[in-house]
Amino acid sequence: MPSLAPSATLRAAIYVRSATIAQVDDDRLTKQIAESRQLAGSLSADTITEYSDVASGTSSDRPGLQALLSAVRQGEIDLILCERPDRLARGLVMLHEIEAALGRFGVAVHYADADPPERQAVTEALADPEVPSAARKAR
């Protein structure tokens, strides 16, 4: 009887973001990391690294985010864990673009807090080919 090889453990990266130093001083990043680590446990994923930024989520020009994306491109990460979608990006269009880029590398994002229903509706609208490009950008 052939032996079954153990399944590979998912390599997870945690991404946390705070807009201001005052929020960092308030331990918000620590709380985000704790929630993401709990999620990793529920997914049986190994947390191999953490990326963080103290910056606005309205720009993708964040050192931590760029390092995360680089690691994804290098094939170092299978899964990204984040407390909430607004920690990854503040705008739904940017969030959708980041998630789509990650998806092209086979990397999924899991959030500790469930996605709000309105985000799901907008995400579906952005993915709809019937929605004109200008309308997608306006959302």
C-alpha positions as CSV (number, residue, x, y, z in Angstrom):
1,M,0.0,0.0,0.0
2,P,1.5,3.4,-1.0
3,S,2.1,5.8,1.8
4,L,0.5,9.2,1.6
5,A,2.9,12.1,1.8
6,P,1.9,14.7,4.3
7,S,0.3,17.7,2.8
8,A,2.4,20.8,2.5
9,T,1.7,23.5,5.1
10,L,0.6,26.8,3.8
11,R,3.2,29.6,4.2
12,A,1.3,32.6,5.4
13,A,2.4,36.2,5.7
14,I,0.6,38.7,7.9
15,Y,0.1,42.2,6.7
16,V,-0.8,45.0,9.2
17,R,-1.2,48.7,8.7
18,S,-1.9,51.7,10.8
19,A,-2.5,55.2,9.5
20,T,-0.7,57.1,12.3
21,I,2.0,56.6,14.9
22,A,-0.6,57.3,17.6
23,Q,-2.5,54.2,16.5
24,V,0.8,52.2,16.7
25,D,1.3,53.5,20.3
26,D,-2.2,52.3,21.0
27,D,-1.1,48.7,20.2
28,R,-3.3,48.5,17.1
29,L,-0.7,46.7,15.1
30,T,-0.1,44.2,17.9
31,K,-3.9,43.5,18.0
32,Q,-4.0,43.1,14.2
33,I,-1.1,40.6,14.4
34,A,-2.8,38.7,17.2
35,E,-6.0,38.4,15.2
36,S,-4.2,37.3,12.1
37,R,-2.1,34.7,14.0
38,Q,-5.4,33.3,15.4
39,L,-6.7,33.0,11.8
40,A,-3.5,31.3,10.8
41,G,-4.1,28.7,13.4
42,S,-7.7,28.1,12.3
43,L,-6.4,27.6,8.7
44,S,-3.5,25.4,9.8
45,A,-1.0,27.8,8.2
46,D,2.5,28.5,9.3
47,T,3.1,32.3,9.7
48,I,6.5,32.7,8.2
49,T,6.8,36.5,8.2
50,E,5.0,39.8,9.0
51,Y,4.8,43.0,7.0
52,S,3.7,46.3,8.4
53,D,3.2,49.9,7.4
54,V,2.4,53.1,9.2
55,A,0.9,54.9,6.2
56,S,-2.4,55.8,4.5
57,G,-4.1,52.9,2.9
58,T,-5.1,55.0,-0.1
59,S,-1.7,54.6,-1.7
60,S,0.0,51.3,-2.7
61,D,3.4,53.0,-2.3
62,R,4.0,51.5,1.1
63,P,7.3,49.8,1.9
64,G,5.7,46.9,3.7
65,L,3.1,46.3,1.1
66,Q,5.7,46.5,-1.7
67,A,8.0,44.0,0.2
68,L,5.0,41.7,0.6
69,L,4.2,41.8,-3.1
70,S,7.8,41.2,-4.0
71,A,7.8,38.0,-1.8
72,V,4.6,36.9,-3.5
73,R,6.2,37.4,-6.9
74,Q,9.2,35.3,-5.7
75,G,6.9,32.5,-4.7
76,E,7.7,32.7,-1.0
77,I,4.1,33.1,0.2
78,D,1.0,31.0,-0.3
79,L,-1.5,33.0,1.8
80,I,-1.9,36.5,3.2
81,L,-3.6,37.1,6.5
82,C,-5.0,40.5,7.3
83,E,-7.3,41.8,10.1
84,R,-9.7,43.6,7.7
85,P,-9.8,44.5,4.1
86,D,-9.3,48.2,4.9
87,R,-5.9,47.4,6.4
88,L,-4.7,46.1,3.0
89,A,-6.3,49.0,1.0
90,R,-8.6,51.9,1.8
91,G,-10.4,52.0,-1.5
92,L,-12.5,49.2,-2.9
93,V,-10.9,49.6,-6.4
94,M,-7.4,49.4,-5.0
95,L,-8.3,46.5,-2.8
96,H,-9.8,44.7,-5.8
97,E,-6.6,45.4,-7.8
98,I,-4.3,44.1,-5.1
99,E,-6.4,41.0,-4.5
100,A,-6.5,40.3,-8.3
101,A,-2.7,40.7,-8.6
102,L,-2.2,38.3,-5.7
103,G,-4.6,35.9,-7.3
104,R,-2.6,35.8,-10.5
105,F,0.2,34.3,-8.4
106,G,-2.2,31.8,-6.7
107,V,-2.1,33.7,-3.4
108,A,-5.3,34.3,-1.5
109,V,-6.1,36.8,1.2
110,H,-8.0,35.8,4.3
111,Y,-9.4,38.4,6.7
112,A,-9.9,37.8,10.4
113,D,-13.0,40.0,10.3
114,A,-15.6,38.9,7.8
115,D,-16.1,41.0,4.7
116,P,-19.0,43.4,5.0
117,P,-21.8,42.7,2.5
118,E,-21.4,46.0,0.7
119,R,-17.8,45.1,-0.2
120,Q,-18.9,41.9,-1.7
121,A,-21.5,43.7,-3.8
122,V,-18.9,46.2,-5.1
123,T,-16.4,43.5,-5.7
124,E,-18.9,41.6,-7.9
125,A,-19.7,44.8,-9.8
126,L,-16.1,45.6,-10.4
127,A,-15.6,42.1,-11.8
128,D,-18.7,42.3,-14.1
129,P,-17.6,42.8,-17.7
130,E,-20.9,44.6,-18.4
131,V,-19.9,47.5,-16.1
132,P,-18.1,50.1,-18.2
133,S,-14.4,50.7,-17.3
134,A,-15.1,54.4,-16.3
135,A,-17.8,53.2,-14.0
136,R,-15.5,50.7,-12.4
137,K,-12.9,53.4,-11.8
138,A,-15.5,55.7,-10.2
139,R,-16.5,53.1,-7.6
